[in-house]
Amino acid sequence: MPDTLRTDLDQPALTQAMLRHLRSSLGKDPEHATTYDWRMSLALSLRDLVVEPWFASTRRTYDAKGKRVYYLSMEFLIGRLIEDVAINLGVEHIAAAALAELGQDYDRIVADEPDAALGNGGLGRLAACFLDSLSTIGIPAYGYGIRYEHGLFEQHFEDGAQVETAEKWLAQRHAWEFERPEVSISIHFGGYVSQCGEKSVWHSDETVLAQAYDTPIAGWQGKWANTLRLWAAKPVKLFDLESFNRGDYIGASRPEALARTISRVLYPDDTTDTGKELRLKQEYFFTAASIQDLMRRFLAEGFEIDSLPDHVAIQLNDTHPAIAGPELVRILADEHALPMARAIEVARKTLAYTNHTLLPEALERWPEGLFARILPRHHRIIEIIQDAHFAAAGTKVTIIEHGQVKMGELAFVMAHKVNGVSALHSELVKETVFHDLHTAYPDRIINQTNGITPRRWLYSCNPALRALIDDTIGQGWAADLERLSELRSSVEDAAFREAYRAAKRSNKERLAEWLKARDRITVNPDAMFDTQIKRIHEYKRQLMNILETIALWNDIRDDPNGDWTPRVKIFGGKAAPGYVMAKSIIHLINDVAKMLNADPTTRDLLQVVYPENYNVSMAELLIPASDLSEQISTAGKEASGTGNMKLSLNGSPTIGTLDGANVEIRDHVGVENFFLFGLTARDVTKRRSVPGFARAAIEASPRLARVLGQIADGTFSGGDSDRYAALLHNVWDHDYFLVTCDFDSYFNTQREVDGVYRDPEAWTRMAALNTAGMGWFSSDRTIRGYASDIWNVRPLVV
Ligand SMILES: *Cc1c(COP(=O)(O)O)cnc(C)c1O
């Protein structure tokens, strides 16, 4: 049995519960039940187990008058929940046995659940890991977000090009949520502000309802459960009967369609400012609903209004909910008659902001005209906040400038703490985007390096390694991940290394079977699985990886009998639909895959696979099976990364640059267990200022020049020499992300990787020391840091 067990549930009881749900919740006779029916009956039965700890946690928080944390995030990239809940409650084996008794296969039922993909990538996945850790540690908390009808788009490849289709997780009933029609909050837009003596009154001209849907989030061993509350937009007036009676059937549904648009889709791009009115409305919609909701809860406990920061901590995950600052000020000043200066101070003590990026195009700015039209009262409050900030800090840094409202500056000024997400990134935040604000408020910026939940990203997704760790250091490490360091003493034990290799091997076979079954792709589990899985972005440099792949292919073809180390290059990831360059990179990877995988002289030595539709569930399959982790972003551009942590934890040494959390990973696993290459963040800035640096680098590297020539002459595009013209032009004449400058260093380091991989004992030592060194990167550690350095909250379980 695994670290058990907070429930007295046994297998017969779970079987009975499932049969009961099958009848009473799904209206099905077991004889006619489909996979969906069984999956729902299992999920509903597991949900029943969470309800008691959930109620108990709420009671406990009220009794203790505990401070609550509110984590506001536009994205929660959750994935599936059945296995997650079963494992946290310690009933995984019982669930498998109960299903077996009912003639059902646990793995098939688990795999039938659609991913809850309410996020784009790392930022949304971080929010999901934080929910798990908040509940595991026992901190009273709510996650607040949007219940998108359509999550992140599904990715397909047509002739190698990415095509998007709408995601439809809510086409079926979502088993985990409780609908709360009684929690419907009015959200206002537009109109004008009038002055009534001292008082400002906002007369809006549009109202929608935010309706709550609650998902209980149980932590490890079910000792505590928090709430993820997602808001769906609903119309105030469901249906216009007058129009209908006139025969205008479409017009009759128009108010409903307009209102629902707000929570219809996840914006598929978290790194560029879309400038869309709908996006601004989405941000205000969920932020305002969340603030009203938490204020109602706070006031119901009878506390003094200006004691808000003693009872409430609000964390803003990036600037998307930065409107929380002016919204909170509006409520405190306009609705509770706090003097404006006091309202600003109380709001600031309550709010904190996490910065996730230095990319200038990703720092949200709204055209002032649009902003003032949709949120006229907030526009005025931001001007007041700006004046107060000028007066207090004696600084020239503006929030509104050149007809734009700058959300990063707003979030900074309205937060008592601003944190970056890795040590390097937090330093760069001080030096670059918020340099002047940092000078004005030198104590405000701190660092909280990201983490990942070890329950999902090792315990659940890698049962083979879990079992070996249990056998080696005993149980209990899943909620105390630093204990993995106890593995270090076993690394010199040949039997341990043998077992570690066997675990990796079985994960690679599992992946090979899945690729065969889903995509009819055959891969050789003896080859090195070299993995780059993440959103496709120029700064992440998938381009450099595929260029290196072509260069290696050339070398193998030049010397087919050389001593090569067989590799499978695995890519996974989606490009934002409007991101032309990223889509061109995807097309190139697929073109190269097609060519190389068909080459009889090289295909046993070098293969490229790019399975469609990378998501959390695919990550859970790929990560345990990976040998090498590609973390090759241009130094200074990846704020932290969390994929780097998942891979290293599961025994993939990193080939990477000194960027984001790579720096700290390298320190923790040991510099000798990390393949470092490339320019540093400072080198990058310097090199960029050298005129013609890209051209010079290409001319100095015959290997790179040859590869670029092949792409240009249509070698990979069936003779079409136009397909990659724009991409190549960018490499030769622009290359903002310095692919050309790091190419040789990357190529040579890959050959070093080849050398170590050829020695299985040396490689296994390295992989195992990665696992042993990664304990610090648990999101439990990150959340403890936020709790003590930002929120000033203490757990309510011991
Ligand atoms: C962890 C994760 C990410 C983040 O990956 P990075 O390599 O840190 O960019 C993105 N998408 C999914 C599905 C993930 O699980």
The ligand as a Tripos MOL2 file, in Angstrom:
@<TRIPOS>MOLECULE
LIG
   15    15     1     0     0
SMALL
NO_CHARGES

@<TRIPOS>ATOM
      1 C1          4.9860   22.1740  -17.4660 C.3       1 LIG1
      2 C2          4.2080   22.4490  -18.6790 C.ar      1 LIG1
      3 C3          4.5090   23.5690  -19.4540 C.ar      1 LIG1
      4 C4          5.6620   24.5030  -19.1370 C.3       1 LIG1
      5 O1          6.8000   24.0430  -19.8230 O.3       1 LIG1
      6 P1          8.1090   24.9730  -19.9690 P.3       1 LIG1
      7 O2          9.1140   24.0260  -20.5380 O.co2     1 LIG1
      8 O3          8.4790   25.4010  -18.5940 O.co2     1 LIG1
      9 O4          7.7550   26.0800  -20.8700 O.co2     1 LIG1
     10 C5          3.7680   23.7910  -20.5940 C.ar      1 LIG1
     11 N1          2.7700   22.9640  -20.9550 N.ar      1 LIG1
     12 C6          2.4650   21.8670  -20.2480 C.ar      1 LIG1
     13 C7          1.3710   20.9760  -20.7080 C.3       1 LIG1
     14 C8          3.1600   21.5710  -19.0700 C.ar      1 LIG1
     15 O5          2.8400   20.4950  -18.3590 O.3       1 LIG1
@<TRIPOS>BOND
     1     1     2 1
     2     2     3 ar
     3     2    14 ar
     4     3     4 1
     5     3    10 ar
     6     4     5 1
     7     5     6 1
     8     6     7 2
     9     6     8 1
    10     6     9 1
    11    10    11 ar
    12    11    12 ar
    13    12    13 1
    14    12    14 ar
    15    14    15 1
@<TRIPOS>SUBSTRUCTURE
     1 LIG1         1 GROUP 0 **** ****
